[in-house]
Every structure is written in structure tokens, then in C-alpha cells.
Amino acid sequence: MAADLPRPAPEGGFNFTWDPSVAHLNMSMKDYLATNTTVEGTATGALVFSKSKLSSTTEDDSEEKDRILLVQRAPADSMPLAWEVPGGGCDWGDETLLYSLARELWEESRLVLKHVVRQVGEPYVFFTRRGRRIAKLNFEADVERPAGDGHVLPEVTLDPNEHVRFLWATEDECRRHKVVVPGGDDNGEGEVVEIQFTTKGQLESILDGFQLRREVTNSKAAI
């Protein structure tokens, strides 16, 4: 992390559940690297989705489209001002990879992990500024939300040492690398934000996440 002091854990610590499909990844980074010897470290990414409306007044939001949380890296960090999902490198002191997911999600967005839904895609490899080969594992993450209202977006609070802005983007917006922020310009027509993702693998995992959610929705509708 870029911050000198990490944010303290939420009151009560991290208490989350996970789907059985990811139970085999509830292991330490040391154990993961013992069987994945081509990489030198691991990182996790949290794909946080919401169907909540961005605005109660915009016609475009009437369908409550599926959106994903994107965060923009700080200008002094590596890959400056590029966009990604919340996440980051696993620490040797983290109990498990899933614990790393919860910790990074909290430190970068103040969102509390409630449930790990599934792994999204296969791990992809990237290199740090020092040339270390890192495997990034991405997961769909359910987070705690305001009690009694499922139509309210999760409240995001960024760490300015790491990220400078966040957006909720649809699948189409991610594909077009352009996100429309309702009422964001002087005319109230919406600001168009151009998105450059950190890596090709990051974008692919995001699109995989949307696809998996769509498949689950379609399968439930067919029952």
C-alpha cells in the first residue's frame, strides 16, 4: 500500500463467509506460492456490483442496471490515474488470500466484505515496478450495505494515498472505456469520463464478472 499507516480494521474485525467454490483458495500466500512456483507474490481484486440507481431523477437509470465499482489510481502511484477494481498485494502476515481480499477492500474503499461469491476468471500475471511476477486473483464480493434499503449504493470512502476517484460503471461503459456520470457537467447532462484500465487482464476479469452474473440470472429465470 502507498499509505504510511494502513487503515485499522473495522470494529469487530473481518467476519465474512465464502462460497464452497472458493474454499480451496482460503489458504495463505505462502501455501499458494508453494504450488504456484512461477510467481513471486499474489494480489487480489474485489469485483463489487450494484443494481442501485445512481440518481433517482435520471431516466437512463430507471432499469437499475448492473454496475461495478471502479477506482482510479493516485497520480504518484505506479500506473498513475489508471482504473481498476479495489484490491492489492497480499501481505505475508495475512492469514489467507481471502483475508487479503477483505483487508484490501476495506483499506481502499471502506467497504466491509460480507461474502465471497465466486472466483472470477483465472489468475492473471503482472509485473511490479521492481520486476516481481505477481498472480492476481479476482473475486466477486458482496459487501455490507445500509440497513433496510437495498436500493442505496454502498458508501465508498477512498484512501487518497492510493486512489483519487471512484465510479460505478455498466458493462457497456467498461467496453467503451467511457463512463457517463449523471449531472456531472455544467448543463446537467452528465460528465463523460474516459477510462484507461491498469492492464488488459483487469478489463477481461471485469467483463468475465458481468458475464458470470448474467449467466446466473438467466439460469434462475429458466427454473
The 8 nearest C-alpha neighbors of each residue, nearest first, counted from 0:
[[1, 2, 161, 87, 5, 88, 3, 160],
 [0, 2, 160, 161, 3, 76, 4, 5],
 [3, 1, 160, 4, 0, 5, 161, 158],
 [4, 2, 1, 5, 0, 160, 6, 161],
 [3, 5, 2, 6, 7, 1, 0, 106],
 [6, 4, 2, 7, 3, 106, 0, 8],
 [5, 7, 106, 8, 4, 105, 158, 9],
 [8, 6, 5, 9, 106, 10, 4, 105],
 [7, 9, 12, 6, 10, 13, 102, 105],
 [10, 8, 12, 11, 7, 13, 111, 105],
 [11, 9, 12, 8, 13, 7, 14, 111],
 [10, 12, 9, 13, 14, 8, 7, 111],
 [13, 11, 9, 10, 8, 14, 7, 102],
 [12, 14, 15, 11, 101, 9, 8, 112],
 [15, 13, 12, 16, 113, 11, 112, 111],
 [14, 16, 113, 114, 112, 13, 17, 115],
 [15, 17, 114, 115, 113, 14, 18, 112],
 [18, 16, 115, 114, 116, 19, 21, 15],
 [17, 19, 20, 116, 21, 115, 117, 22],
 [20, 18, 22, 21, 17, 23, 117, 116],
 [19, 21, 18, 22, 117, 23, 118, 17],
 [22, 20, 19, 23, 24, 18, 117, 118],
 [21, 23, 19, 25, 24, 20, 18, 17],
 [22, 24, 21, 25, 26, 20, 19, 31],
 [25, 23, 26, 22, 21, 96, 97, 95],
 [24, 26, 22, 95, 23, 97, 96, 21],
 [27, 25, 95, 24, 96, 30, 28, 31],
 [28, 26, 95, 29, 30, 94, 96, 31],
 [27, 29, 31, 30, 32, 96, 95, 26],
 [30, 28, 27, 32, 31, 33, 91, 26],
 [29, 31, 33, 27, 28, 32, 26, 34],
 [32, 30, 28, 33, 29, 34, 35, 27],
 [33, 31, 35, 29, 34, 30, 36, 28],
 [32, 34, 30, 31, 35, 36, 29, 28],
 [33, 35, 32, 31, 36, 30, 37, 29],
 [36, 34, 32, 37, 33, 31, 38, 39],
 [35, 37, 38, 32, 34, 33, 39, 31],
 [36, 38, 35, 39, 132, 32, 34, 133],
 [39, 37, 132, 36, 133, 40, 134, 35],
 [40, 38, 132, 133, 131, 37, 32, 41],
 [39, 41, 133, 38, 134, 132, 42, 32],
 [42, 40, 134, 133, 89, 135, 88, 28],
 [41, 43, 88, 135, 89, 87, 134, 136],
 [44, 42, 136, 135, 86, 137, 100, 87],
 [43, 45, 86, 137, 85, 84, 138, 136],
 [46, 44, 138, 85, 140, 86, 139, 47],
 [47, 45, 139, 140, 138, 84, 48, 44],
 [46, 48, 140, 67, 68, 45, 139, 141],
 [49, 47, 67, 66, 46, 68, 65, 50],
 [48, 50, 66, 51, 65, 67, 152, 47],
 [49, 51, 65, 63, 64, 66, 52, 48],
 [52, 50, 150, 49, 152, 63, 151, 53],
 [53, 51, 63, 54, 60, 55, 50, 150],
 [52, 54, 51, 60, 55, 181, 152, 167],
 [55, 53, 52, 56, 57, 60, 181, 51],
 [54, 56, 57, 52, 53, 60, 61, 58],
 [55, 57, 54, 58, 60, 61, 59, 53],
 [58, 56, 59, 60, 54, 55, 61, 181],
 [57, 59, 60, 61, 56, 55, 62, 54],
 [58, 60, 57, 61, 62, 63, 56, 64],
 [61, 59, 58, 63, 62, 52, 57, 53],
 [60, 62, 58, 63, 59, 57, 52, 55],
 [63, 61, 60, 64, 59, 52, 58, 50],
 [64, 62, 50, 52, 60, 61, 51, 65],
 [65, 63, 50, 62, 66, 60, 169, 51],
 [64, 66, 50, 49, 169, 63, 48, 67],
 [67, 65, 169, 168, 49, 48, 167, 50],
 [66, 68, 48, 167, 168, 47, 69, 49],
 [67, 69, 167, 47, 166, 84, 48, 168],
 [70, 68, 84, 166, 83, 165, 167, 82],
 [69, 71, 165, 82, 83, 164, 84, 162],
 [72, 70, 82, 162, 164, 80, 81, 163],
 [71, 73, 162, 80, 81, 79, 161, 82],
 [72, 74, 162, 161, 76, 163, 75, 80],
 [75, 73, 79, 80, 76, 72, 77, 78],
 [76, 74, 73, 79, 77, 72, 160, 161],
 [77, 75, 79, 73, 74, 78, 72, 161],
 [76, 78, 79, 75, 128, 74, 72, 73],
 [79, 77, 81, 76, 197, 80, 72, 74],
 [78, 80, 74, 77, 76, 81, 72, 73],
 [81, 79, 72, 74, 71, 73, 78, 82],
 [82, 80, 197, 195, 196, 72, 79, 71],
 [81, 83, 71, 196, 70, 197, 195, 72],
 [84, 82, 69, 70, 196, 197, 85, 71],
 [83, 85, 69, 70, 44, 45, 46, 86],
 [86, 84, 45, 104, 44, 107, 70, 83],
 [87, 85, 44, 103, 43, 104, 45, 84],
 [88, 86, 42, 43, 103, 44, 89, 85],
 [87, 89, 42, 41, 90, 43, 86, 40],
 [88, 90, 42, 99, 41, 87, 91, 93],
 [91, 89, 92, 93, 88, 99, 28, 41],
 [90, 92, 93, 89, 28, 29, 27, 94],
 [91, 93, 90, 94, 89, 95, 27, 28],
 [94, 92, 90, 91, 95, 99, 98, 89],
 [93, 95, 27, 98, 92, 96, 26, 99],
 [96, 94, 27, 26, 98, 97, 25, 93],
 [95, 97, 99, 98, 27, 25, 26, 28],
 [98, 96, 100, 99, 95, 25, 101, 24],
 [97, 99, 95, 101, 100, 96, 102, 94],
 [100, 98, 96, 102, 97, 89, 101, 93],
 [101, 99, 97, 98, 103, 102, 43, 104],
 [100, 102, 98, 104, 99, 112, 103, 105],
 [103, 101, 99, 105, 104, 100, 106, 98],
 [102, 104, 106, 86, 105, 100, 101, 87],
 [105, 103, 101, 107, 102, 85, 86, 106],
 [104, 106, 109, 110, 102, 103, 108, 107],
 [105, 107, 103, 6, 104, 109, 108, 102],
 [108, 106, 104, 158, 105, 157, 103, 109],
 [107, 109, 157, 156, 155, 110, 105, 104],
 [110, 108, 105, 156, 106, 155, 107, 111],
 [111, 109, 105, 108, 104, 142, 112, 155],
 [110, 112, 142, 143, 105, 113, 109, 101],
 [111, 113, 142, 101, 114, 15, 141, 110],
 [114, 112, 15, 142, 141, 143, 111, 16],
 [113, 115, 16, 141, 17, 15, 116, 112],
 [116, 114, 17, 140, 117, 18, 139, 141],
 [117, 115, 139, 18, 140, 114, 17, 141],
 [118, 116, 139, 138, 115, 119, 21, 18],
 [117, 119, 138, 137, 120, 21, 139, 116],
 [120, 118, 138, 137, 208, 117, 204, 207],
 [121, 119, 204, 118, 207, 122, 137, 208],
 [120, 122, 123, 119, 136, 118, 137, 204],
 [123, 121, 136, 135, 134, 120, 124, 137],
 [124, 122, 135, 134, 200, 121, 125, 136],
 [123, 125, 134, 133, 135, 132, 122, 126],
 [124, 126, 133, 132, 134, 127, 123, 135],
 [127, 125, 132, 130, 131, 133, 128, 124],
 [126, 128, 130, 131, 129, 125, 132, 133],
 [127, 129, 130, 126, 77, 131, 78, 132],
 [130, 128, 127, 131, 126, 132, 77, 133],
 [129, 131, 127, 126, 128, 132, 125, 133],
 [130, 132, 127, 126, 129, 133, 39, 128],
 [131, 133, 126, 38, 39, 125, 130, 124],
 [134, 132, 40, 41, 125, 124, 38, 39],
 [135, 133, 124, 41, 123, 122, 42, 38],
 [134, 136, 42, 122, 43, 123, 41, 124],
 [137, 135, 122, 43, 42, 44, 134, 138],
 [138, 136, 44, 119, 43, 118, 45, 135],
 [139, 137, 118, 119, 45, 117, 46, 140],
 [138, 140, 46, 116, 117, 45, 47, 115],
 [139, 141, 115, 47, 46, 45, 116, 114],
 [142, 140, 114, 113, 112, 115, 47, 116],
 [143, 141, 112, 113, 111, 140, 144, 110],
 [142, 144, 111, 113, 112, 141, 145, 110],
 [145, 143, 153, 146, 142, 149, 152, 151],
 [146, 144, 148, 147, 143, 151, 153, 149],
 [147, 145, 148, 144, 149, 143, 151, 150],
 [146, 148, 145, 149, 144, 150, 151, 143],
 [149, 147, 150, 146, 151, 145, 144, 152],
 [148, 150, 151, 147, 144, 51, 145, 146],
 [149, 151, 51, 148, 152, 52, 50, 49],
 [152, 150, 149, 51, 148, 153, 145, 52],
 [151, 153, 51, 154, 150, 49, 52, 53],
 [152, 154, 144, 155, 151, 145, 110, 143],
 [153, 155, 152, 156, 110, 144, 109, 145],
 [156, 154, 108, 109, 153, 157, 110, 165],
 [157, 155, 108, 109, 154, 158, 107, 110],
 [158, 156, 108, 107, 159, 162, 155, 109],
 [157, 159, 160, 107, 161, 162, 156, 108],
 [160, 158, 162, 161, 163, 157, 73, 2],
 [161, 159, 158, 2, 1, 162, 73, 163],
 [160, 162, 73, 159, 158, 72, 1, 163],
 [163, 161, 72, 73, 159, 71, 164, 158],
 [162, 164, 73, 159, 71, 72, 161, 157],
 [165, 163, 71, 70, 162, 166, 157, 72],
 [164, 166, 70, 69, 71, 68, 167, 163],
 [167, 165, 69, 68, 168, 70, 164, 180],
 [166, 168, 68, 67, 66, 69, 169, 165],
 [169, 167, 66, 67, 172, 178, 166, 173],
 [170, 168, 66, 172, 171, 65, 173, 67],
 [169, 171, 173, 172, 174, 209, 168, 206],
 [170, 172, 174, 173, 169, 175, 168, 176],
 [171, 173, 175, 169, 178, 177, 174, 170],
 [174, 172, 176, 170, 171, 175, 169, 168],
 [173, 175, 171, 172, 176, 170, 177, 206],
 [174, 176, 172, 177, 173, 171, 178, 194],
 [177, 175, 194, 173, 174, 193, 172, 195],
 [178, 176, 193, 172, 175, 192, 194, 191],
 [177, 179, 192, 172, 191, 168, 180, 193],
 [178, 180, 191, 190, 189, 181, 192, 177],
 [179, 181, 190, 189, 183, 191, 178, 182],
 [182, 180, 189, 183, 179, 188, 190, 57],
 [183, 181, 187, 189, 188, 184, 180, 190],
 [182, 184, 190, 189, 181, 180, 187, 188],
 [183, 185, 190, 187, 189, 186, 182, 188],
 [186, 184, 187, 183, 188, 182, 189, 190],
 [187, 185, 188, 184, 182, 189, 183, 190],
 [186, 188, 182, 184, 185, 189, 183, 181],
 [189, 187, 182, 186, 184, 181, 183, 190],
 [188, 190, 181, 182, 183, 180, 184, 187],
 [189, 191, 183, 180, 184, 179, 192, 181],
 [192, 190, 179, 178, 180, 177, 189, 193],
 [193, 191, 178, 177, 190, 179, 194, 180],
 [194, 192, 177, 176, 178, 191, 195, 175],
 [193, 195, 176, 177, 196, 192, 82, 178],
 [196, 194, 81, 82, 176, 197, 193, 80],
 [197, 195, 82, 81, 198, 83, 194, 202],
 [196, 198, 81, 82, 83, 78, 201, 195],
 [199, 197, 201, 200, 196, 202, 125, 83],
 [198, 200, 202, 201, 203, 196, 197, 204],
 [199, 201, 203, 198, 202, 204, 123, 124],
 [200, 202, 198, 204, 199, 203, 205, 197],
 [201, 203, 205, 199, 204, 200, 206, 196],
 [202, 204, 200, 206, 205, 201, 207, 199],
 [205, 203, 207, 201, 202, 206, 120, 208],
 [206, 204, 208, 202, 207, 203, 201, 209],
 [205, 207, 209, 203, 208, 204, 210, 202],
 [208, 206, 204, 210, 205, 209, 203, 211],
 [209, 207, 205, 211, 206, 210, 119, 204],
 [208, 210, 206, 212, 207, 211, 213, 205],
 [211, 209, 207, 213, 208, 212, 214, 206],
 [212, 210, 214, 208, 213, 209, 207, 215],
 [213, 211, 215, 209, 214, 210, 216, 208],
 [212, 214, 210, 216, 211, 215, 217, 209],
 [215, 213, 211, 217, 212, 216, 218, 210],
 [214, 216, 218, 212, 213, 217, 219, 211],
 [217, 215, 213, 219, 214, 218, 212, 220],
 [218, 216, 220, 214, 219, 215, 213, 221],
 [217, 219, 221, 215, 220, 216, 214, 222],
 [218, 220, 216, 221, 222, 217, 215, 214],
 [221, 219, 217, 218, 222, 216, 215, 214],
 [220, 222, 218, 219, 217, 216, 215, 214],
 [221, 219, 220, 218, 217, 216, 215, 214]]
